[in-house]
Amino acid sequence: MNVQKCRVTFWGVRGSLPVSGNEFQEFGGNTACIQIRCGATDLIFDAGTGIVNAARALLDERIEHFNLFFSHSHYDHILGLPFFDPLFRPTSTVDIWAGHLHGTMTPRVMVEEFISPP
């Protein structure tokens, strides 16, 4: 039996609003973003402001394929999406998953509506 080790990284855990300052050094100030690495596969859950640092770290490791899952579409869970560099890199692929949207819209429509110009 081949057992894969998994590692969980919390890139952001704040609710509603990102915060900054010395008092947030210990627990961080970014909104929801969690990375789970199982073997060579990385799964990213939610695109709060923590996704900016997650993207930097993964791109530094030369990761080019991303699986991004949305638990739901409240702003604190999608706020970092316009700043998620892999979305704008021609060498990267981003698969977006959002089961909570089933029957209402596709993940693509949700993302396009969120990052579209006024």
Backbone as ProteinMPNN parsed JSONL, in Angstrom:
{"seq_chain_A": "MNVQKCRVTFWGVRGSLPVSGNEFQEFGGNTACIQIRCGATDLIFDAGTGIVNAARALLDERIEHFNLFFSHSHYDHILGLPFFDPLFRPTSTVDIWAGHLHGTMTPRVMVEEFISPP", "coords_chain_A": {"N_chain_A": [[0.841, -1.174, 0.0], [0.611, 2.171, -0.934], [1.174, 4.988, 0.772], [0.366, 8.359, 0.857], [1.813, 11.298, 2.084], [0.258, 14.102, 3.544], [0.169, 17.641, 3.62], [-0.921, 20.497, 5.277], [-1.424, 23.891, 4.757], [-2.153, 26.944, 6.155], [-2.964, 29.753, 4.673], [-4.514, 31.923, 5.068], [-6.887, 32.882, 7.476], [-8.663, 34.637, 8.533], [-11.86, 36.155, 9.047], [-14.238, 37.943, 7.094], [-12.805, 40.72, 6.942], [-9.516, 41.536, 5.806], [-6.646, 42.12, 7.87], [-3.982, 44.146, 9.231], [-0.853, 44.659, 10.927], [1.211, 44.801, 13.924], [-0.02, 43.359, 15.988], [-1.127, 41.216, 14.728], [0.752, 39.424, 13.952], [1.266, 36.845, 14.979], [-0.95, 35.165, 14.323], [-1.656, 35.953, 11.799], [-3.155, 37.954, 9.13], [-4.66, 37.571, 6.853], [-7.51, 36.758, 4.759], [-9.593, 33.836, 4.16], [-7.82, 31.082, 2.929], [-6.635, 28.002, 2.132], [-4.2, 25.544, 1.702], [-3.754, 22.267, 0.579], [-1.441, 19.795, 0.317], [-0.929, 16.833, -1.224], [1.167, 14.386, -1.828], [2.308, 14.98, -5.019], [0.316, 16.694, -5.656], [-1.456, 19.692, -5.389], [-4.004, 21.289, -3.651], [-6.118, 24.029, -3.473], [-8.089, 25.806, -1.271], [-10.505, 28.119, -1.292], [-10.238, 31.643, -2.026], [-9.39, 33.874, -0.519], [-7.606, 36.777, 0.727], [-5.252, 35.527, 1.415], [-4.475, 33.959, -0.7], [-2.724, 35.272, -2.34], [-0.107, 35.153, -1.224], [0.089, 32.381, -1.182], [0.105, 31.783, -3.919], [2.518, 33.02, -4.694], [4.405, 31.42, -3.299], [3.913, 28.877, -4.423], [4.397, 29.344, -7.16], [7.097, 29.976, -6.979], [8.026, 27.437, -6.525], [7.777, 26.408, -8.955], [5.297, 25.42, -9.685], [2.665, 24.913, -11.902], [0.098, 24.096, -12.426], [-3.068, 24.456, -11.055], [-5.55, 23.629, -8.692], [-8.415, 24.974, -7.665], [-10.709, 25.392, -5.177], [-13.904, 26.518, -4.241], [-15.538, 27.153, -1.261], [-17.725, 28.698, -0.755], [-19.188, 31.774, -2.003], [-18.815, 34.202, -0.606], [-17.485, 37.478, -0.092], [-15.108, 37.524, 1.488], [-13.999, 35.115, 0.885], [-13.321, 35.192, -1.748], [-11.948, 37.455, -2.284], [-9.189, 37.749, -2.836], [-8.893, 36.797, -5.396], [-8.675, 38.444, -7.84], [-5.999, 39.047, -7.654], [-4.561, 36.796, -7.925], [-1.975, 35.549, -9.342], [-1.526, 33.234, -11.12], [-3.879, 33.076, -12.667], [-3.512, 34.863, -14.703], [-1.316, 34.148, -16.113], [0.059, 32.813, -19.004], [1.321, 30.336, -18.976], [0.291, 28.929, -16.896], [-2.281, 26.76, -15.605], [-5.545, 26.821, -14.329], [-7.853, 25.112, -12.598], [-11.112, 25.508, -11.624], [-13.328, 24.902, -9.028], [-16.596, 24.685, -7.798], [-18.921, 23.602, -6.089], [-21.083, 24.607, -4.678], [-22.399, 26.276, -6.389], [-23.938, 24.826, -8.061], [-26.281, 24.438, -10.568], [-26.975, 27.128, -10.563], [-25.048, 28.887, -11.673], [-21.994, 28.686, -13.576], [-18.655, 27.985, -12.356], [-16.869, 29.514, -13.883], [-18.46, 31.665, -14.837], [-19.073, 32.883, -12.382], [-16.499, 33.741, -11.573], [-15.809, 35.423, -13.751], [-17.807, 37.391, -13.528], [-17.145, 38.493, -11.075], [-14.556, 39.59, -11.434], [-14.861, 41.315, -13.546], [-14.832, 44.429, -15.422], [-16.423, 47.487, -14.269]], "CA_chain_A": [[0.0, 0.0, 0.0], [1.373, 3.404, -1.058], [0.524, 6.036, 1.56], [0.852, 9.701, 0.563], [1.766, 12.262, 3.173], [-0.427, 15.348, 3.225], [0.564, 18.795, 4.413], [-1.914, 21.565, 5.22], [-0.898, 25.223, 5.037], [-3.193, 27.963, 6.291], [-2.464, 31.02, 4.144], [-5.386, 32.958, 5.587], [-7.976, 32.311, 8.279], [-9.512, 35.717, 9.039], [-13.182, 36.307, 8.455], [-14.742, 39.238, 6.643], [-11.849, 41.732, 6.5], [-8.107, 41.323, 6.11], [-6.109, 43.087, 8.827], [-2.517, 44.172, 9.294], [-0.307, 45.285, 12.119], [2.021, 43.949, 14.792], [-0.853, 42.474, 16.809], [-1.597, 40.078, 13.928], [1.925, 38.667, 13.526], [1.219, 35.435, 15.387], [-1.98, 34.392, 13.631], [-1.823, 36.445, 10.439], [-4.274, 38.841, 8.901], [-5.312, 37.32, 5.562], [-8.773, 36.007, 4.758], [-9.567, 32.395, 3.93], [-7.122, 30.347, 1.877], [-5.979, 26.828, 2.697], [-3.557, 24.665, 0.722], [-3.483, 20.89, 0.995], [-0.535, 19.111, -0.608], [-0.899, 15.372, -1.093], [2.125, 13.951, -2.831], [2.643, 16.042, -5.97], [-0.917, 17.421, -5.961], [-1.817, 20.797, -4.509], [-5.4, 21.725, -3.697], [-6.279, 25.303, -2.781], [-9.472, 26.019, -0.88], [-10.907, 29.517, -1.158], [-9.332, 32.643, -2.607], [-9.291, 35.105, 0.258], [-6.351, 37.487, 0.477], [-4.129, 34.609, 1.62], [-4.094, 33.292, -1.949], [-1.609, 36.004, -2.943], [1.127, 34.53, -0.726], [0.089, 30.986, -1.634], [0.529, 31.779, -5.326], [3.961, 33.319, -4.741], [5.152, 30.245, -2.852], [3.768, 27.791, -5.394], [5.11, 29.72, -8.383], [8.531, 29.822, -6.672], [8.317, 25.998, -6.646], [7.522, 26.105, -10.371], [3.99, 24.792, -9.856], [1.951, 25.595, -12.986], [-1.295, 23.654, -12.472], [-3.724, 24.772, -9.797], [-6.934, 23.236, -8.443], [-8.945, 25.95, -6.725], [-12.059, 25.029, -4.744], [-14.608, 27.536, -3.462], [-16.534, 26.63, -0.326], [-18.867, 29.556, -1.057], [-18.736, 32.972, -2.718], [-18.777, 35.443, 0.157], [-16.319, 38.247, -0.515], [-13.865, 37.18, 2.188], [-13.49, 33.867, 0.317], [-12.942, 35.407, -3.149], [-11.341, 38.779, -2.354], [-7.84, 37.704, -3.401], [-8.897, 36.223, -6.74], [-8.101, 39.308, -8.882], [-4.565, 39.188, -7.434], [-4.019, 35.436, -8.023], [-1.159, 35.623, -10.551], [-1.673, 32.163, -12.106], [-5.006, 33.325, -13.578], [-3.095, 35.761, -15.774], [-0.084, 33.623, -16.721], [-0.266, 31.857, -20.077], [1.914, 29.023, -18.708], [-0.423, 28.286, -15.79], [-3.676, 26.353, -15.762], [-6.278, 26.883, -13.072], [-9.161, 24.463, -12.612], [-11.895, 26.085, -10.538], [-14.406, 24.014, -8.604], [-17.515, 25.393, -6.906], [-20.141, 22.794, -5.997], [-22.184, 25.38, -4.11], [-23.057, 27.006, -7.469], [-24.634, 23.86, -8.917], [-27.609, 24.803, -11.051], [-27.215, 28.575, -10.625], [-24.084, 29.414, -12.64], [-20.752, 27.922, -13.597], [-17.557, 28.693, -11.693], [-16.322, 30.502, -14.824], [-19.329, 32.848, -14.804], [-18.874, 33.528, -11.079], [-15.209, 34.433, -11.598], [-15.876, 36.514, -14.72], [-18.639, 38.472, -12.98], [-16.445, 39.119, -9.953], [-13.386, 40.362, -11.842], [-15.146, 42.101, -14.741], [-14.869, 45.873, -15.201], [-17.779, 48.003, -13.963]], "C_chain_A": [[0.889, 1.242, 0.0], [0.623, 4.529, -0.343], [1.177, 7.373, 1.236], [0.77, 10.567, 1.822], [1.062, 13.519, 2.679], [0.068, 16.443, 4.16], [-0.485, 19.885, 4.204], [-1.236, 22.876, 5.601], [-2.058, 26.203, 5.072], [-2.591, 29.303, 5.865], [-3.317, 32.197, 4.613], [-6.549, 32.329, 6.318], [-8.918, 33.385, 8.833], [-10.866, 35.696, 8.338], [-13.428, 37.751, 8.072], [-13.686, 40.195, 6.11], [-10.415, 41.324, 6.788], [-7.642, 42.429, 7.056], [-4.589, 43.059, 8.765], [-2.083, 44.864, 10.577], [0.427, 44.285, 12.987], [1.181, 42.963, 15.599], [-1.369, 41.25, 16.048], [-0.445, 39.208, 13.427], [1.79, 37.178, 13.82], [0.23, 34.621, 14.549], [-2.257, 34.869, 12.222], [-3.093, 37.254, 10.256], [-5.003, 38.623, 7.594], [-6.608, 36.534, 5.715], [-8.578, 34.644, 4.107], [-8.815, 31.911, 2.69], [-6.331, 29.22, 2.536], [-5.431, 25.977, 1.56], [-3.383, 23.292, 1.337], [-2.614, 20.262, -0.082], [-0.539, 17.638, -0.266], [-0.003, 14.84, -2.199], [2.503, 15.133, -3.705], [1.433, 16.908, -6.314], [-1.194, 18.483, -4.913], [-3.267, 21.174, -4.738], [-5.485, 23.016, -2.895], [-7.766, 25.504, -2.52], [-9.677, 27.486, -0.527], [-9.795, 30.474, -1.59], [-9.437, 33.962, -1.858], [-7.938, 35.738, 0.002], [-5.115, 36.625, 0.712], [-3.653, 33.949, 0.346], [-2.935, 33.999, -2.644], [-0.281, 35.379, -2.513], [1.215, 33.065, -1.127], [0.586, 30.9, -3.067], [2.025, 32.043, -5.44], [4.784, 32.088, -4.383], [5.088, 29.119, -3.881], [4.478, 28.109, -6.705], [6.616, 29.643, -8.183], [8.965, 28.366, -6.777], [8.088, 25.5, -8.077], [6.244, 25.287, -10.587], [3.24, 25.585, -10.921], [0.489, 25.173, -13.102], [-1.911, 23.819, -11.092], [-5.156, 24.251, -9.793], [-7.443, 24.13, -7.334], [-10.406, 25.624, -6.443], [-12.659, 26.186, -3.947], [-15.616, 26.861, -2.547], [-17.844, 27.391, -0.495], [-18.315, 30.876, -1.595], [-18.844, 34.268, -1.92], [-17.463, 36.154, -0.169], [-15.035, 37.86, 0.201], [-13.257, 35.876, 1.685], [-13.065, 34.018, -1.14], [-12.159, 36.707, -3.347], [-9.952, 38.794, -2.992], [-7.78, 37.247, -4.841], [-8.337, 37.152, -7.812], [-6.583, 39.465, -8.771], [-3.851, 37.834, -7.469], [-3.288, 35.326, -9.362], [-1.372, 34.489, -11.555], [-2.859, 32.344, -13.074], [-4.578, 34.101, -14.815], [-1.802, 35.329, -16.454], [-0.434, 32.61, -17.804], [0.303, 30.458, -19.837], [1.202, 28.266, -17.597], [-1.814, 27.841, -16.229], [-4.309, 26.341, -14.375], [-7.627, 26.222, -13.284], [-9.915, 24.959, -11.391], [-13.117, 25.219, -10.29], [-15.296, 24.764, -7.609], [-18.849, 24.653, -6.871], [-21.332, 23.561, -5.467], [-22.957, 26.15, -5.187], [-23.937, 26.112, -8.338], [-26.039, 24.332, -9.273], [-27.872, 26.292, -11.128], [-26.31, 29.262, -11.639], [-22.855, 28.531, -12.6], [-19.691, 28.682, -12.802], [-16.952, 29.778, -12.59], [-17.139, 31.793, -14.809], [-19.143, 33.6, -13.494], [-17.58, 34.338, -11.071], [-15.265, 35.619, -12.56], [-16.714, 37.685, -14.197], [-17.917, 39.215, -11.865], [-15.314, 40.019, -10.416], [-13.627, 41.195, -13.101], [-15.117, 43.599, -14.411], [-16.312, 46.325, -14.897], [-18.609, 48.23, -15.227]], "O_chain_A": [[1.802, 1.363, 0.817], [-0.433, 4.968, -0.799], [2.397, 7.51, 1.327], [-0.237, 10.554, 2.53], [1.25, 13.944, 1.54], [0.347, 16.201, 5.335], [-0.886, 20.156, 3.072], [-0.562, 22.966, 6.627], [-2.847, 26.279, 4.131], [-1.812, 29.908, 6.601], [-2.876, 33.344, 4.556], [-7.135, 31.355, 5.844], [-9.875, 33.058, 9.534], [-10.987, 35.273, 7.188], [-12.873, 38.668, 8.676], [-13.674, 40.461, 4.908], [-10.114, 40.825, 7.872], [-8.18, 43.536, 7.042], [-3.987, 42.087, 8.31], [-2.865, 45.565, 11.219], [0.287, 43.074, 12.815], [1.626, 41.846, 15.865], [-1.973, 40.356, 16.64], [-0.647, 38.349, 12.569], [2.163, 36.345, 12.994], [0.545, 33.512, 14.117], [-3.034, 34.234, 11.509], [-3.985, 37.245, 11.104], [-5.884, 39.41, 7.247], [-6.785, 35.759, 6.655], [-7.511, 34.349, 3.568], [-9.135, 32.284, 1.562], [-5.472, 29.457, 3.385], [-6.122, 25.723, 0.574], [-2.925, 23.161, 2.472], [-3.0, 20.203, -1.249], [-0.194, 17.246, 0.849], [-0.379, 14.846, -3.371], [2.961, 16.162, -3.209], [1.527, 17.773, -7.185], [-1.171, 18.216, -3.711], [-3.704, 21.354, -5.874], [-4.986, 23.091, -1.772], [-8.593, 25.389, -3.425], [-9.087, 28.007, 0.42], [-8.605, 30.163, -1.53], [-9.556, 35.027, -2.463], [-7.196, 35.273, -0.863], [-4.031, 36.973, 0.245], [-2.539, 33.428, 0.303], [-2.236, 33.388, -3.453], [0.575, 35.107, -3.354], [2.308, 32.56, -1.385], [1.4, 30.036, -3.393], [2.721, 31.366, -6.196], [5.744, 31.751, -5.076], [6.101, 28.483, -4.174], [5.098, 27.227, -7.299], [7.343, 29.286, -9.109], [10.124, 28.079, -7.079], [8.198, 24.306, -8.354], [6.134, 24.548, -11.565], [3.187, 26.812, -10.846], [-0.284, 25.825, -13.804], [-1.348, 23.378, -10.089], [-5.886, 24.413, -10.77], [-6.969, 24.06, -6.2], [-11.234, 25.586, -7.354], [-11.998, 26.761, -3.082], [-16.454, 26.084, -3.005], [-18.928, 26.817, -0.393], [-17.099, 31.068, -1.634], [-18.955, 35.339, -2.517], [-16.459, 35.514, -0.482], [-13.969, 37.865, -0.414], [-12.115, 35.561, 2.021], [-12.51, 33.083, -1.718], [-11.752, 37.018, -4.466], [-9.587, 39.78, -3.632], [-6.716, 37.303, -5.457], [-7.567, 36.681, -8.649], [-5.948, 39.965, -9.7], [-2.683, 37.732, -7.092], [-3.903, 35.045, -10.39], [-1.397, 34.758, -12.756], [-2.832, 31.814, -14.185], [-5.217, 34.003, -15.862], [-1.256, 36.062, -17.278], [-1.153, 31.646, -17.539], [-0.178, 29.491, -20.429], [1.478, 27.087, -17.377], [-2.438, 28.451, -17.097], [-3.702, 25.915, -13.392], [-8.451, 26.71, -14.058], [-9.431, 24.851, -10.264], [-13.841, 24.854, -11.215], [-14.795, 25.404, -6.684], [-19.797, 25.043, -7.553], [-22.475, 23.214, -5.766], [-24.06, 26.628, -4.924], [-24.606, 26.596, -9.251], [-26.869, 24.589, -8.401], [-28.883, 26.704, -11.696], [-26.764, 30.129, -12.385], [-22.696, 27.718, -11.689], [-19.816, 29.889, -12.597], [-16.568, 30.842, -12.104], [-16.575, 32.886, -14.772], [-19.063, 34.828, -13.495], [-17.562, 35.482, -10.618], [-14.812, 36.711, -12.216], [-16.359, 38.845, -14.409], [-18.063, 40.43, -11.728], [-15.121, 41.1, -9.86], [-12.674, 41.731, -13.666], [-15.348, 43.992, -13.268], [-17.278, 45.636, -15.226], [-19.76, 48.657, -15.141]]}, "name": "protein", "num_of_chains": 1, "seq": "MNVQKCRVTFWGVRGSLPVSGNEFQEFGGNTACIQIRCGATDLIFDAGTGIVNAARALLDERIEHFNLFFSHSHYDHILGLPFFDPLFRPTSTVDIWAGHLHGTMTPRVMVEEFISPP"}
